[in-house]
Amino acid sequence: MDFVQILGLTAGSCTTIAFLPQVIKTWKSRSAKDLSLGMFSFFCFGVLLWLIYGIYQHDIPVIGANLVTLMLASTLLFFKLRFKD
């Protein structure tokens, strides 16, 4: 693994892990009233496109980061639809 891949994996890990506190907070509070449905819908779609791009490019950092980010962001989107306030 070269420096550029390590850099990409580190960057992807940081931006992906950033979603974890929001997922945990939303899960514990059972409230997603402050989350924007439109923003998370578009964000999930954009991350899905990045994931597809990464697959086509065989870019492991892009695939890994966007796969996990899509799971976390989709979880928040699910909470937004599930926890009606």
Secondary structure, DSSP 4 states (H G I P E B T S, - for coil): --HHHHHHHHHHHHHHHTTHHHHHHHHHHT--TTS-HHHHHHHHHHHHHHHHHHHHHT-HHHHHHHHHHHHHHHHHHHHHHHS--
